[in-house]
Amino acid sequence: MKTLLAFALFVSAAHAVTPADCWKLVHNGQPARACFTQLTESSSAYDRAEGAWGLEDWQSANENFRDATASANSPAMYKVRWGMLLHERFNNADAAGLFREASQKDPNNAQAYLGLATVEAEDYSGNPNVSIAKALEHDPKLAAAHELAAKIALDNDNRELAEKEADAALALDSEATSAMATHAALELIADRPADAWIAKILAVNPHDGDAYMQMAHHLELHYRFNDAAAYYRKATEKQPELWAAHSALGVEEMRLGRAEAPQKELELAYNNSYRDPATVNSLRLLDSLAKFKTVKDASTVLILDPKESDLLAPYVQAELHTILATYSKKYAMELHGPVQVEMYPNHEDFAVRTMGMPGLGALGVTFGQVIAMDSPSGRKPGEFNWGATLWHEMSHAYIITATNQRVPRWFTEGLAVHEEGQRSAEWRDRVTPDILLAIRDKKLMPVDKLDRGFVHQEYPGQVLVSYFQAGAICDYISNTAGEAKLLDIVHAYAAGEDTKQALQSVLHLSTEEFDKQFFASIDKQYGNEAQGFDAWRAKLKALVASAEAKQYDDVIANAPAAIALYPEYTGDANAYELLADAQHAKGSAAEEAKALNAYMHAGGQQPELLKRLAAFQEKAGDSPAAIATLTRILYIYPVRDTELHKHLGSLLLAAKQYDGAVREYAAAVATRPLDMAGAQYDLASAYMAAGQRDKAQETVLLALEAVPDFRPAQKLLLELQQTK
């Protein structure tokens, strides 16, 4: 059972046996059922609530807590305990509300602040360290607060602070097993034996599965997915009825792409009333995945929704082959066995694969050589470039493997962001308004502390800022020292060096000197934009107002100044689009095309704007440019767009790029258009032009099967037969 003993130390004087007595038995791994049963016979609603909780009668516990807190004079601690019950039963939102109510009722209640910190830490929301500080302000001897601070510090890979906080907890409570688990995790992450700390944990409670779960959690956040699975399994062995451990083990086995174990463990948890969102949604996802289509070859395994597999598989598989060839050469290594890529058209299904993991708003996630990501249809058109995401995640697959999972989060994320820009200059990470403000307000972090910006945010948007900073660091190293130095840093991490050591051995720079040089380069590159942010925002606001008022001359006159202040902004209501629309309204086709072209090269990804540009390019007789522009859309939103594939197919066919034409006409067929016969005829024509006569005849027959009197298809079939 998942408990925080410190929360149970509130003593009820109304009964001979107190909740603290019973929970102490649980903490020490001793039988406690009789103790909790005695509490349920109490005249105190609070004691009955604690007793029902200990007996896992959640509904009765909830009802008794409601009765216990009904009086305005009830102790604030009752609400804290009720909040912890709701937290343990997967209702963090209401739990947080109860913790806040308790702190309002008793501003000195340290446990209320600790409860809030517990929820914030689990959800990666808010700033749990602020709540912990408040808890310790009101109770400096609260060991559990130091235990939670140690866990959070290790989540952020702040190992020195994790050790310090764990030691502080143990100084206050020699039986603080969570602090011992932090110490054990520190040893495991550093590839040192953890036996001594594990022995201390088991001396307190020989059946402490929670401690093993905590170790597994920290291993998981340090990319040690196989090791995490092993420790989740140890948790189930030490405490077979710890259903949370069975659920976590099932989720981890899913992440590793294993077949039967996830279902077994998740069902075991579910059937024993452990029905948190991760358990329930993972079981639902397994049911959905059973209906997905698997497309595989020697080096790749694609798991795709059957409605999209025919369309997406050719694009994704071809891109994967390019990535494998590129990275194998660049990183001088081969992956062991095929890489598996799952693509989810329902973003919530993808979110299940990342549940419990940090990284807000993620588009993809890598577990060794298993990659889960959104399908293009899982996001609004223009929000997501699946090609860039695939290059990003595949970089993780190589780097995590190359370092045997011993790589800081900042570096593997930064290198993956860098690789997106290496693949295409238009895919490189752009400075969003949040990033510009962070640059302006000096919120970028020292390189050896950058891992702390990826998990528990200290301010809204810090994860996004940290991704950008990490990518910018790798760009800077490549630009100043050479691309090969990035691989040298990979090898340094693989050899066991930390960031300070790696930068010294590879770049011959201390982290302090590196930060000084890097921050100077950021100021040089983005300083003017950051300082001009408020002026840019005012100009953009005025531009939007002018556009809405159809004052097109004002838009045309003022848009260039807004673009000059912040040229990388291509988000909602960007100056490029406003300018293009104004030029369109004025009938200035050449200037409209110029604005759209600038938008594209600034990284703009709205398919409809790119189609407008392609139309101008085609009209100007620049078919290669039109083909290139429409091809960009294939990496953004190739689904549900029959006309895109048909038109690009026609351009490729005219350019005698027959393989590309076949690909696009086949994609048009895969969109299941209303005019299926026409799409099949186009595909047959492309096959014929490519010299694939058998496939041409097979496809044209399908067209005629659907529409027997389709004269162009009849003519093509006759031509095929006459030239046999």
URJO-V281171 format. One record per pair of residues at least 6 apart in sequence whose ideal C-beta (glycine too) atoms are under 7 Angstrom apart, sorted by sequence separation. I is the first residue (numbers start at 0). J is the second residue. If there is no record, write none. Layout:
BEGIN
I	J
I	J
END
This chain:
BEGIN
11	17
24	30
25	31
41	47
67	73
102	108
119	125
135	141
169	175
186	192
187	193
201	207
235	241
238	244
295	301
327	333
343	349
420	426
437	443
456	462
502	508
503	509
569	575
672	678
703	709
10	17
11	18
24	31
101	108
119	126
120	127
134	141
168	175
186	193
200	207
234	241
293	300
294	301
363	370
364	371
399	406
419	426
420	427
444	451
506	513
702	709
38	46
39	47
51	59
52	60
85	93
86	94
119	127
152	160
153	161
218	226
219	227
252	260
253	261
293	301
303	311
353	361
356	364
363	371
375	383
398	406
419	427
420	428
444	452
476	484
477	485
496	504
502	510
545	553
546	554
582	590
583	591
616	624
617	625
651	659
652	660
686	694
687	695
10	19
38	47
51	60
68	77
85	94
102	111
135	144
152	161
169	178
218	227
235	244
252	261
269	278
293	302
294	303
303	312
363	372
419	428
452	461
453	462
476	485
491	500
492	501
545	554
582	591
616	625
651	660
686	695
703	712
9	19
21	31
24	34
67	77
68	78
101	111
102	112
134	144
168	178
183	193
186	196
200	210
234	244
235	245
268	278
269	279
362	372
373	383
375	385
452	462
491	501
598	608
599	609
668	678
702	712
703	713
7	18
8	19
38	49
39	50
116	127
119	130
291	302
292	303
301	312
353	364
362	373
499	510
502	513
632	643
667	678
668	679
7	19
38	50
39	51
48	60
51	63
82	94
85	97
149	161
152	164
215	227
218	230
249	261
252	264
291	303
352	364
399	411
416	428
452	464
453	465
473	485
498	510
542	554
562	574
579	591
582	594
613	625
616	628
648	660
651	663
683	695
686	698
21	34
64	77
68	81
98	111
131	144
165	178
183	196
231	244
235	248
265	278
269	282
291	304
292	305
398	411
452	465
488	501
491	504
561	574
562	575
595	608
599	612
699	712
703	716
20	34
21	35
36	50
116	130
182	196
183	197
288	302
291	305
294	308
301	315
491	505
629	643
664	678
667	681
668	682
7	22
35	50
39	54
48	63
82	97
115	130
116	131
149	164
215	230
249	264
290	305
301	316
542	557
579	594
613	628
648	663
683	698
47	63
48	64
64	80
81	97
82	98
98	114
99	115
131	147
148	164
149	165
165	181
214	230
215	231
231	247
232	248
248	264
249	265
265	281
266	282
292	308
372	388
395	411
398	414
442	458
449	465
541	557
542	558
558	574
578	594
579	595
595	611
596	612
612	628
613	629
647	663
648	664
682	698
683	699
699	715
21	38
64	81
98	115
131	148
165	182
179	196
231	248
265	282
299	316
488	505
595	612
664	681
665	682
699	716
4	22
16	34
35	53
36	54
112	130
113	131
116	134
246	264
294	312
487	505
629	647
664	682
35	54
44	63
48	67
78	97
79	98
82	101
145	164
149	168
211	230
212	231
215	234
245	264
246	265
249	268
319	338
352	371
449	468
538	557
542	561
558	577
575	594
579	598
609	628
644	663
648	667
679	698
680	699
683	702
2	22
18	38
64	84
94	114
95	115
128	148
161	181
179	199
180	200
228	248
231	251
296	316
299	319
372	392
394	414
395	415
449	469
558	578
592	612
595	615
696	716
699	719
16	37
112	133
113	134
179	200
319	340
362	383
394	415
484	505
626	647
661	682
664	685
4	26
16	38
31	53
32	54
44	66
45	67
78	100
79	101
112	134
145	167
146	168
211	233
212	234
245	267
246	268
294	316
349	371
370	392
442	464
484	506
538	560
539	561
575	597
576	598
609	631
644	666
645	667
679	701
680	702
2	25
44	67
61	84
78	101
95	118
128	151
145	168
162	185
211	234
228	251
245	268
262	285
349	372
538	561
554	577
555	578
575	598
592	615
609	632
644	667
679	702
696	719
14	38
60	84
94	118
127	151
161	185
176	200
227	251
228	252
261	285
349	373
391	415
394	418
444	468
554	578
626	650
661	685
695	719
0	25
109	134
298	323
315	340
363	388
391	416
443	468
625	650
626	651
660	685
661	686
75	101
142	168
145	171
208	234
211	237
242	268
362	388
370	396
446	472
480	506
535	561
538	564
555	581
575	601
606	632
641	667
644	670
676	702
14	41
91	118
120	147
150	177
158	185
176	203
187	214
208	235
224	251
228	255
246	273
250	277
346	373
365	392
391	418
433	460
437	464
554	581
555	582
588	615
692	719
13	41
18	46
109	137
113	141
153	181
176	204
253	281
349	377
363	391
368	396
390	418
391	419
575	603
622	650
626	654
657	685
660	688
661	689
687	715
14	43
75	104
79	108
108	137
109	138
142	171
146	175
149	178
174	203
184	213
188	217
208	237
242	271
246	275
339	368
341	370
363	392
390	419
434	463
535	564
543	572
569	598
599	628
606	635
637	666
641	670
676	705
680	709
13	43
75	105
91	121
107	137
113	143
117	147
120	150
142	172
180	210
184	214
188	218
207	237
208	238
224	254
225	255
243	273
338	368
339	369
340	370
341	371
342	372
343	373
344	374
365	395
433	463
434	464
534	564
535	565
551	581
606	636
675	705
676	706
18	49
57	88
79	110
83	114
86	117
91	122
113	144
116	147
120	151
140	171
146	177
150	181
153	184
176	207
179	210
183	214
187	218
206	237
212	243
224	255
242	273
246	277
250	281
311	342
339	370
343	374
346	377
365	396
433	464
546	577
604	635
622	653
639	670
641	672
657	688
658	689
680	711
684	715
11	43
14	46
21	53
45	77
52	84
76	108
79	111
82	114
86	118
109	141
146	178
149	181
153	185
206	238
212	244
215	247
246	278
249	281
336	368
338	370
342	374
344	376
345	377
346	378
367	399
387	419
390	422
431	463
542	574
569	601
576	608
622	654
657	689
680	712
683	715
687	719
13	46
75	108
142	175
145	178
180	213
184	217
188	221
208	241
344	377
434	467
531	564
539	572
551	584
569	602
648	681
652	685
676	709
11	45
76	110
113	147
176	210
180	214
334	368
343	377
365	399
543	577
546	580
551	585
567	601
569	603
11	46
79	114
212	247
539	574
542	577
546	581
566	601
567	602
680	715
75	111
177	213
208	244
528	564
645	681
652	688
676	712
300	337
302	339
307	344
430	467
528	565
648	685
299	337
298	337
299	338
300	339
301	340
302	341
303	342
387	426
428	467
297	337
304	344
409	449
409	450
412	453
295	337
384	426
408	450
428	470
475	517
407	450
409	453
408	453
472	517
475	520
416	466
471	521
447	498
446	498
447	499
416	469
417	470
412	466
416	470
420	474
409	465
413	469
417	473
412	469
413	470
417	474
338	396
413	472
414	473
409	469
413	473
417	477
287	348
334	396
150	213
311	374
334	397
447	510
153	217
284	348
446	510
332	397
445	510
154	220
334	400
9	76
284	351
307	374
322	389
326	393
330	397
446	513
318	386
322	390
326	394
446	514
307	376
332	401
445	514
281	351
304	374
9	80
280	351
318	389
322	393
326	397
330	401
414	485
6	79
6	80
280	354
443	518
6	83
277	354
276	354
277	355
410	488
443	521
3	83
410	492
256	339
438	521
1	87
406	492
402	489
405	492
438	525
401	489
405	493
402	492
403	493
405	495
435	525
439	529
398	489
402	493
407	498
438	529
439	530
401	493
435	528
439	532
435	529
358	453
430	525
357	453
436	532
357	454
435	532
359	462
6	110
358	462
255	366
254	366
255	367
256	369
255	369
254	369
5	141
5	142
430	567
5	143
429	567
3	143
224	366
224	367
330	486
429	602
425	599
425	600
27	203
28	204
27	204
28	205
222	399
425	602
26	204
28	206
28	207
223	404
222	404
221	404
222	406
89	275
89	276
1	209
384	604
381	604
381	605
381	606
380	606
123	357
1	243
386	634
385	634
384	634
156	407
384	635
156	408
381	635
380	635
380	636
375	636
375	637
376	638
375	638
376	639
156	450
157	451
155	450
155	451
155	454
154	454
155	455
154	455
151	455
314	633
314	637
310	637
127	455
310	638
123	454
126	457
307	638
123	455
120	455
313	662
310	666
310	669
309	669
310	670
END
